[in-house]
Amino acid sequence: VLKRLREPPKSRVEKMRITRGSRVCVRGITEPDFLAELKSLGATVSTRTRAGEEMIVAGIETNADLDKIAALATSLAPTGVLWVVHPKGAAGVKDTEIFAAAKRAGLTYTKVVKFSEVRSAERLVVPKAARAAK
């Protein structure tokens, strides 16, 4: 308890394991605060998806956007990470729908982060057993 009181809480970029020098592809995220956080951290930010991406942060607004997960998964490096940022609550995309779309794309869910007061971010990766084949 004392440790939590002495140390400030981790920022969302720390929770997402984005560090200085990280190369991050950002798709469909329009929150200027997030982009400013990435740039102030010293991350290289791109909006174009390339083969072998180490990290993609993608906004999913509706169930119709779930097909983006499969498309983006094809650009990931074997050890890459796809963060899917989606609205919270009943009006948002359910995490179970995201997990199902991830499974269809050959990805697995590993973590959730509070992205903002109204958005969550789900961490998707290629399962370790499938990395050699990718």
MIMITI-548511 format. One line per 2 residues: number of its first residue (from 1); their letters; for each residue x, y, z of N, C-alpha, C. Coordinates in Angstrom, 3 decimals, padded with zeros to 6 digits, always signed. Example, Ala and Ser with C-alpha at 12.3 -4.5 7.8 and 13.67 -1.06 7.14 Angstrom:
<sites>
1	AS	+013.190/-005.690/+007.800/+012.300/-004.500/+007.800/+013.200/-003.300/+007.800; +012.850/-002.250/+007.080/+013.670/-001.060/+007.140/+012.900/+000.030/+007.870 $
</sites>
This chain:
<sites>
1	VL	+000.835/-001.194/+000.000/+000.000/+000.000/+000.000/+000.870/+001.243/+000.000; +001.916/+001.259/+000.808/+002.797/+002.427/+000.845/+003.473/+002.657/-000.495 $
3	KR	+003.836/+001.576/-001.174/+004.484/+001.714/-002.480/+003.566/+002.431/-003.458; +002.275/+002.068/-003.458/+001.312/+002.721/-004.349/+001.151/+004.196/-004.023 $
5	LR	+001.261/+004.537/-002.740/+001.131/+005.937/-002.341/+002.354/+006.759/-002.738; +003.526/+006.137/-002.703/+004.771/+006.848/-003.033/+005.005/+006.979/-004.527 $
7	EP	+004.598/+005.978/-005.287/+004.855/+005.982/-006.726/+003.593/+006.386/-007.477; +003.740/+007.283/-008.446/+002.555/+007.661/-009.222/+002.082/+006.474/-010.061 $
9	PK	+000.797/+006.425/-010.379/+000.309/+005.324/-011.220/+000.941/+005.388/-012.604; +001.048/+004.232/-013.227/+001.612/+004.183/-014.576/+000.675/+004.887/-015.553 $
11	SR	+001.268/+005.519/-016.532/+000.475/+006.142/-017.599/-000.018/+005.054/-018.546; -000.937/+005.407/-019.410/-001.446/+004.391/-020.343/-000.357/+003.915/-021.289 $
13	VE	+000.563/+004.779/-021.707/+001.625/+004.315/-022.604/+002.577/+003.372/-021.870; +002.797/+003.595/-020.582/+003.614/+002.658/-019.806/+002.900/+001.315/-019.685 $
15	KM	+001.592/+001.346/-019.421/+000.824/+000.103/-019.324/+000.797/-000.633/-020.655; +000.845/+000.116/-021.754/+000.840/-000.493/-023.085/+002.248/-000.900/-023.522 $
17	RI	+003.228/-000.660/-022.657/+004.636/-000.990/-022.913/+005.189/-000.275/-024.135; +004.802/+000.976/-024.268/+005.363/+001.820/-025.318/+006.484/+002.619/-024.677 $
19	TR	+007.667/+002.520/-025.230/+008.841/+003.165/-024.643/+009.505/+004.093/-025.653; +010.457/+004.854/-025.151/+011.236/+005.743/-026.027/+011.832/+004.910/-027.152 $
21	GS	+011.659/+005.379/-028.353/+012.188/+004.666/-029.507/+011.256/+003.620/-030.099; +010.132/+003.364/-029.443/+009.169/+002.404/-030.004/+008.654/+002.928/-031.335 $
23	RV	+008.413/+002.003/-032.255/+007.792/+002.357/-033.529/+006.332/+001.930/-033.431; +005.417/+002.890/-033.526/+004.003/+002.631/-033.311/+003.214/+003.078/-034.540 $
25	CV	+002.434/+002.167/-035.076/+001.516/+002.496/-036.165/+000.161/+002.787/-035.522; -000.362/+003.982/-035.747/-001.630/+004.396/-035.150/-002.670/+004.503/-036.258 $
27	RG	-003.756/+003.746/-036.114/-004.828/+003.725/-037.120/-006.166/+003.994/-036.446; -006.859/+005.024/-036.873/-008.205/+005.283/-036.389/-008.280/+005.821/-034.972 $
29	IT	-007.186/+006.316/-034.429/-007.178/+006.947/-033.104/-007.034/+008.444/-033.341; -008.017/+009.194/-032.896/-007.999/+010.636/-033.169/-007.783/+011.476/-031.909 $
31	EP	-007.575/+010.824/-030.775/-007.365/+011.567/-029.535/-006.009/+012.268/-029.569; -006.029/+013.600/-029.638/-004.755/+014.327/-029.723/-003.856/+014.109/-028.503 $
33	DF	-004.458/+013.860/-027.329/-003.653/+013.632/-026.125/-002.784/+012.384/-026.277; -003.338/+011.343/-026.882/-002.584/+010.102/-027.055/-001.421/+010.316/-028.018 $
35	LA	-001.690/+010.960/-029.135/-000.630/+011.217/-030.105/+000.459/+012.102/-029.502; +000.059/+013.086/-028.698/+001.033/+013.958/-028.036/+001.867/+013.166/-027.028 $
37	EL	+001.237/+012.237/-026.308/+001.968/+011.374/-025.357/+003.038/+010.570/-026.078; +002.664/+009.991/-027.219/+003.619/+009.185/-027.982/+004.799/+010.029/-028.443 $
39	KS	+004.497/+011.199/-028.975/+005.572/+012.062/-029.492/+006.454/+012.582/-028.377; +005.868/+012.950/-027.222/+006.684/+013.453/-026.110/+007.562/+012.344/-025.530 $
41	LG	+007.124/+011.113/-025.668/+007.892/+009.969/-025.199/+009.084/+009.683/-026.121; +008.989/+010.143/-027.348/+010.055/+009.874/-028.306/+009.785/+008.654/-029.169 $
43	AT	+008.522/+008.235/-029.217/+008.156/+007.114/-030.086/+008.065/+007.600/-031.525; +008.363/+006.728/-032.456/+008.188/+007.025/-033.871/+006.768/+006.626/-034.235 $
45	VS	+005.977/+007.598/-034.681/+004.563/+007.363/-034.964/+004.327/+007.403/-036.463; +003.594/+006.404/-036.938/+003.238/+006.305/-038.349/+001.744/+006.019/-038.455 $
47	TR	+001.140/+006.420/-039.553/-000.261/+006.070/-039.805/-000.369/+005.080/-040.958; +000.746/+004.728/-041.555/+000.763/+003.735/-042.635/+001.226/+002.398/-042.071 $
49	TR	+000.477/+001.361/-042.354/+000.807/+000.025/-041.879/+001.784/-000.626/-042.852; +002.887/-001.138/-042.295/+003.889/-001.829/-043.099/+004.042/-003.256/-042.613 $
51	AG	+004.588/-004.095/-043.437/+004.849/-005.482/-043.025/+005.859/-005.480/-041.886; +005.657/-006.368/-040.927/+006.594/-006.500/-039.824/+006.428/-005.475/-038.716 $
53	EE	+005.227/-004.931/-038.578/+004.982/-003.934/-037.530/+005.156/-004.557/-036.149; +005.854/-003.862/-035.266/+006.030/-004.314/-033.883/+004.838/-003.924/-033.022 $
55	MI	+004.208/-002.783/-033.337/+003.052/-002.364/-032.552/+002.099/-001.551/-033.423; +000.834/-001.956/-033.361/-000.241/-001.235/-034.036/-001.280/-000.905/-032.971 $
57	VA	-001.724/+000.352/-032.950/-002.805/+000.780/-032.068/-003.946/+001.206/-032.982; -005.057/+000.461/-032.931/-006.149/+000.685/-033.877/-007.460/+000.954/-033.157 $
59	GI	-008.197/+001.929/-033.653/-009.507/+002.242/-033.112/-010.583/+001.410/-033.784; -011.449/+000.814/-032.993/-012.600/+000.051/-033.471/-013.827/+000.699/-032.843 $
61	ET	-014.709/+001.229/-033.659/-015.870/+001.950/-033.129/-017.136/+001.101/-033.071; -017.309/+000.210/-034.058/-018.529/-000.599/-034.138/-018.166/-002.033/-034.508 $
63	NA	-019.136/-002.929/-034.414/-018.905/-004.323/-034.817/-018.518/-004.424/-036.285; -018.982/-003.490/-037.105/-018.628/-003.498/-038.528/-017.122/-003.293/-038.728 $
65	DL	-016.455/-002.700/-037.748/-015.010/-002.451/-037.833/-014.162/-003.660/-037.438; -014.788/-004.726/-036.939/-014.029/-005.875/-036.438/-013.191/-006.559/-037.517 $
67	DK	-013.585/-006.418/-038.781/-012.799/-007.005/-039.874/-011.404/-006.382/-039.973; -011.243/-005.189/-039.419/-009.933/-004.525/-039.436/-008.889/-005.343/-038.673 $
69	IA	-009.340/-006.092/-037.679/-008.398/-006.880/-036.872/-007.651/-007.882/-037.749; -008.366/-008.612/-038.590/-007.720/-009.600/-039.475/-006.789/-008.920/-040.463 $
71	AL	-007.222/-007.798/-041.010/-006.390/-007.078/-041.972/-005.097/-006.583/-041.317; -005.207/-006.027/-040.115/-004.029/-005.517/-039.421/-003.124/-006.645/-038.934 $
73	AT	-003.698/-007.777/-038.579/-002.913/-008.915/-038.094/-001.906/-009.391/-039.139; -002.241/-009.249/-040.413/-001.325/-009.699/-041.467/-000.062/-008.843/-041.529 $
75	SL	-000.097/-007.639/-040.953/+001.069/-006.748/-040.968/+001.952/-006.892/-039.737; +001.505/-007.647/-038.735/+002.276/-007.782/-037.502/+003.513/-008.653/-037.679 $
77	AP	+004.587/-008.255/-036.995/+005.747/-009.130/-036.854/+005.321/-010.307/-035.968; +006.021/-011.438/-036.017/+005.627/-012.579/-035.181/+005.486/-012.235/-033.696 $
79	TG	+006.296/-011.322/-033.204/+006.211/-010.917/-031.797/+005.513/-009.569/-031.628; +004.844/-009.118/-032.675/+004.178/-007.818/-032.644/+002.932/-007.808/-031.778 $
81	VL	+002.460/-006.598/-031.503/+001.293/-006.380/-030.649/+000.283/-005.520/-031.396; -000.975/-005.936/-031.336/-002.078/-005.140/-031.873/-002.944/-004.715/-030.698 $
83	WV	-002.986/-003.421/-030.426/-003.872/-002.874/-029.401/-005.145/-002.421/-030.082; -006.275/-002.960/-029.667/-007.576/-002.571/-030.212/-008.253/-001.666/-029.188 $
85	VH	-008.449/-000.413/-029.565/-009.058/+000.589/-028.689/-010.523/+000.706/-029.077; -011.410/+000.552/-028.085/-012.843/+000.528/-028.388/-013.636/+001.219/-027.287 $
87	PK	-014.852/+001.694/-027.612/-015.692/+002.335/-026.603/-016.105/+001.355/-025.519; -016.173/+001.868/-024.278/-016.646/+001.065/-023.144/-018.168/+001.105/-023.095 $
89	GA	-018.735/+000.203/-022.333/-020.161/+000.246/-022.042/-021.022/-000.484/-023.044; -022.321/-000.429/-022.787/-023.306/-001.166/-023.592/-023.313/-000.734/-025.053 $
91	AG	-023.050/+000.524/-025.315/-023.076/+001.022/-026.693/-021.796/+000.680/-027.452; -020.759/+000.262/-026.736/-019.480/-000.029/-027.367/-019.407/-001.434/-027.930 $
93	VK	-018.256/-001.749/-028.494/-017.995/-003.086/-029.018/-017.652/-003.984/-027.824; -018.318/-005.098/-027.708/-018.073/-006.013/-026.594/-016.701/-006.667/-026.739 $
95	DT	-016.038/-006.835/-025.605/-014.723/-007.469/-025.647/-014.803/-008.895/-026.188; -015.904/-009.592/-025.934/-016.047/-010.958/-026.452/-016.082/-010.974/-027.979 $
97	EI	-016.645/-009.929/-028.585/-016.647/-009.815/-030.053/-015.227/-009.581/-030.565; -014.472/-008.779/-029.836/-013.079/-008.527/-030.214/-012.269/-009.817/-030.087 $
99	FA	-012.469/-010.564/-029.006/-011.739/-011.828/-028.817/-012.065/-012.819/-029.925; -013.329/-012.874/-030.337/-013.734/-013.787/-031.416/-013.081/-013.377/-032.728 $
101	AA	-013.067/-012.080/-033.025/-012.426/-011.594/-034.253/-010.920/-011.852/-034.205; -010.334/-011.693/-033.032/-008.906/-011.959/-032.871/-008.599/-013.434/-033.142 $
103	KR	-009.419/-014.298/-032.593/-009.215/-015.737/-032.798/-009.298/-016.098/-034.272; -010.293/-015.532/-034.977/-010.413/-015.775/-036.420/-009.178/-015.291/-037.174 $
105	AG	-008.522/-014.250/-036.653/-007.330/-013.683/-037.290/-006.045/-014.368/-036.839; -006.164/-015.379/-035.961/-004.986/-016.092/-035.489/-004.287/-015.405/-034.329 $
107	LT	-004.980/-014.523/-033.641/-004.408/-013.791/-032.513/-005.066/-014.242/-031.215; -004.423/-013.916/-030.116/-004.979/-014.211/-028.805/-004.921/-012.965/-027.935 $
109	YT	-005.836/-012.881/-026.988/-005.944/-011.754/-026.075/-005.012/-011.977/-024.886; -004.300/-010.911/-024.460/-003.411/-011.067/-023.307/-003.584/-010.018/-022.216 $
111	KV	-004.205/-008.876/-022.508/-004.256/-007.812/-021.502/-005.280/-006.761/-021.895; -005.809/-006.042/-020.882/-006.677/-004.895/-021.112/-006.104/-003.704/-020.354 $
113	VK	-006.225/-002.515/-020.958/-005.752/-001.276/-020.349/-006.851/-000.234/-020.461; -007.018/+000.557/-019.407/-007.931/+001.696/-019.471/-007.265/+002.743/-020.358 $
115	FS	-007.837/+002.959/-021.527/-007.267/+003.911/-022.477/-007.697/+005.332/-022.132; -008.954/+005.477/-021.746/-009.498/+006.771/-021.327/-010.740/+006.486/-020.493 $
117	EV	-011.442/+007.522/-020.114/-012.669/+007.332/-019.334/-013.738/+006.597/-020.135; -013.684/+006.699/-021.452/-014.730/+006.103/-022.285/-014.226/+005.002/-023.219 $
119	RS	-012.917/+004.685/-023.165/-012.348/+003.671/-024.060/-011.447/+002.701/-023.298; -011.465/+001.449/-023.766/-010.556/+000.406/-023.283/-009.661/-000.012/-024.438 $
121	AE	-008.522/-000.594/-024.111/-007.612/-001.118/-025.125/-007.326/-002.578/-024.808; -007.517/-003.443/-025.790/-007.278/-004.883/-025.646/-005.977/-005.228/-026.385 $
123	RL	-005.097/-005.966/-025.716/-003.809/-006.352/-026.314/-003.967/-007.714/-026.975; -003.664/-007.766/-028.260/-003.750/-008.995/-029.039/-002.367/-009.332/-029.597 $
125	VV	-002.010/-010.608/-029.546/-000.708/-011.055/-030.046/-000.863/-012.391/-030.777; +000.149/-012.739/-031.548/+000.215/-014.069/-032.159/+000.583/-015.042/-031.036 $
127	PK	-000.156/-016.144/-030.875/+000.196/-017.115/-029.827/+001.622/-017.640/-030.020; +002.321/-017.885/-028.932/+003.720/-018.337/-029.005/+003.877/-019.561/-029.895 $
129	AA	+002.965/-020.485/-029.815/+003.056/-021.719/-030.609/+002.961/-021.457/-032.110; +002.334/-020.354/-032.491/+002.143/-020.041/-033.917/+003.203/-019.086/-034.459 $
131	RA	+004.058/-018.559/-033.602/+005.034/-017.545/-034.057/+006.044/-018.081/-035.052; +006.483/-019.303/-034.899/+007.474/-019.868/-035.804/+006.915/-020.000/-037.208 $
133	AK	+005.619/-020.236/-037.313/+004.986/-020.428/-038.619/+004.697/-019.108/-039.311; +004.721/-018.005/-038.594/+004.365/-016.712/-039.187/+005.482/-016.125/-039.989 $
</sites>
